[in-house]
Amino acid sequence: MPDKRTHRGPHPADEKLFATDRISDLQSALEDFSLLRTKDYAEKSSLKLVGDKFSLTERQRLAIMRSACSDQQLASRKQRCVSIENLADRSIVIDGYNVLITVEAAMSGGVIFKGRDGCFRDLASIHGTYRKVTETIPAMQLIGEFLKEIGIAEALWLLDSPVSNSGRLKTLIGELADESDWNWEIELLLSPDAELKKTDMIVASSDSVVLDACKSWVNLATEIINKKLSSVWVVDLSQTAGKTAD
């Protein structure tokens, strides 16, 4: 069946799965899963153990898996994170689908999770094919305006060439950049992750695999959502169960 979605919005079950009365259990699950990962227990078996303990659905388990990290990962990521305030006149490389889809999801009312490392992540999946949605161009414009506002000198977008429609997205991004006079380059790569892990440029991504290997990174999607979007559905899993941020 062809994908006819026009938004990157919530799954029909999300309102129930991530309702207020479930947050405490989800926070506890993230805390337990992160502890097991800190002690170097295997990810798959740890997630099953925690998921079964709290009777989590597959979608809830995915949210926990994406939002958790070990103490070692947390410390390393914090050490290599570059603040938005320190990006003026610098160049960044953007994990294209990662950043774009998160902003699209936020703009379309999809559930966004604040993870233990402070990154915002979504549950959207492109399944090998990127489909342009209503929020695609507004999301690109918002990203572009934000990068201009903070004084980015140059942005290099990396897109996965094996993903269908990447060529079309590259063209769209290029046209928007030309129209708006943004200093952007867009490249299609077989494996953007490999480049993101080794580059000397500051990486914009929330992909855990990338964050654990890159030399430096910026929490771009989170900053954009926090500063430029209101009424976003954010589920904060980073807090200890039963506690709220000061």
N, C-alpha and C positions, 0 to 999 in steps of 0.2 A: 504494500500500500504506500503510495507516495506521501512524502511529508508535506502537509498543507498548512503547517503552523505559520501564523503571521506575527507572532510575538514570542519572546523568550521568557514567557511568564511562568507562574507556578504550576506544578502538577496538581490535578484535581484533589489529590489526597493530602496535599501539604498543609492545608489549613488545620486539619485534624492532627496530622503527624507532628507538627511543630507548634501546637497550641500552647498557650501560657502554662497550662497545667502539666505539660510534658517537659518543660525546660529543665526543671530540677533534676529529673532522671537523666536527661541528655548531658547535662553538665557533669553529673557524677560518672556517667559512662565515659565521657572524654577524659576525666581525671584518672579513672582506673586504667583506661587504655594507654594513656600517656605514661603512667607509672610502669606498666608492663613493658612498654617500648624502651623506657629508660633502663630497665633491668635486662634489656636485650632479648626479650621473648619474641618469638616469631610473630610477624604482623597478622597473618591469616588466622592462626590459632588464637591469638590474643583478642582479635576482633570478634571471633565466634564466642569466646568465653564471656566477654563483656556484653555482647549483643544478646546472648541467651539469658544472662543474669537479669538484664533490664527488659527482656521481651521486645527487643527492637526489630522493626521491619528492615528490609533490605535498604530502603531509601534512608532510614534513620542511621543505619550502620555506615552508609556511604558518607553521610554528613559527619559522623564521628571520625571516620578514617581520614577525611580530607582536612579536618579541623585540628587534629591532634598532632603532637610531636613529642619526642623525648626531651629530657632536660638538656642533654648534650646538643641536640639539634636547636633547641630554643636559644641556648647561650651563643652558639656559633652564628645563628642567623642574626641575632641582635648585634653582635660584634661587627658584622659586615654590612649592616643596613645603613644606607645614606639617607639623611633627612631631606625632605623637599626643599628646605631653606638653603641647602648646600648645592643645589643643582643649577643655579644661574650660570649661564655661559658655558655649560658643560653638555656633552653628548651622551645620549642613552640608547640602548638597544631594547626594543619592545618585543616581548613574547606575544605576538600578534593576536592569535585566537584567545589566549589566556586572558589578556586585558580586555579585549573588545567584548567577549561574551559575558564577562562579569559585569561590565557597565551596561550592556544590553539587558541582562537579566534584572539588574537593579532598576533600570528605567521602566521595565515592563511589569513590575510588581512581583517578580520572582523572589523566592526566599534567599536571603544572603546570610551566610554564617561568619561570625567573627571567631577566628580560630585562636588557639593558644599563643601563636606567634604574632597576633595582631592583624593578620591578613584577612581580608574579606574573600570568601569563596562562594561559588554557586554550585548547583547540582545539574546544570545544563550539560548536555552531551551532544556532540555533532555527529557521532557515529560514522566517521569517515567522509561525511558530506556537510559542507557549510551551506546553510540556507539563509539568505538575506531576509531579515524581518523588518517590521515597521520601525523598530528602534535603531537599526544599523547606522543609517546616516546621522540621525541626531546624536548617537553615541560617539561616532567618529568626530563630529563637530565639537562635542563637549570635551573630548580628549584633546583635540587640537587647540582649542581655546585655552584649556588649562595649561598645556605645555608652553604656549606662548606667554601666558600670564606669569608663570614661574621662571621664564627666561631661558628655556632650553635652547641651546645653540643648534642642535641637530638631533633628529631621531631616526633610527634605523629600525624598520619594521621587518620582522622575520615571520614568514608564513610557511606552513607545512605543505610542500608540493603534492604529497600523496592524497591530501584532502581534496575532494571534488569541489570545484568552484573557487579554488584558491586563486586561479588566474583572474577570474572576474573580480574577486575582492581586491586583488593587487591593483587592477585597473581603477576600481572605484576609489580606493585610498589615494592613488596617485592623482586622480582628477580633483578630488577634494583638496589635496595639498597644493596643487597648482592654483586652484581658484582662490585659495586663502593665503597664498604665499607662505606656506609652511615649509621649512627646510627639512624635508623628509625623503628618505630612500626606502624602497620596499623590495625585499628579496624573497624569492621562493627557494626553500631548501628542503632536501630530503629529510634532514633531521635537525630542525632548529635547536633542539635541546643540546645537541653536541656542541654547537657554536656558542650557545648561551653559557655553557659550563666553562668554556676556555677563554672567552673574550676578556679583554682588559677594560671594556666599556662597562658602565653601570647598567645592570639588567633590570628591566621592569617586568616583574612576574610574581605570581603567587604559587607557582608550581613547586611543590616540595622537592621534587627531584632536582630541579634547577637551583632552588635556594640553597640546597645542601652542598652544591658543588661550585657555584659561581664565585667570582672574586669579590664582587660587591653588588648590591641590589637596592632598589627603591620600591616602596610599597605604593605604587602608583594608583591602582584601581581603588584601593581603600581611601587614599587621600582625595581622589575625585569624588567618590560617593559621599564621604564625610563633609566635604566643603561645598559641593555643588548640587547635591540632590537631597531633596527633603521627602519625608514620608516614605522612605525606603524600608522594606520589611527586613530588619536585621535581627537575627537570633544570635545572641551573645553566648557562645559556648565556652568562652575563655575564663569565665568566673567560676570560682569554687562553688559547688552546689549550695544553694541557700543564701549566697552572698551576692551583693550587687556592687558595682563600681562606686568609688567615692565621688 
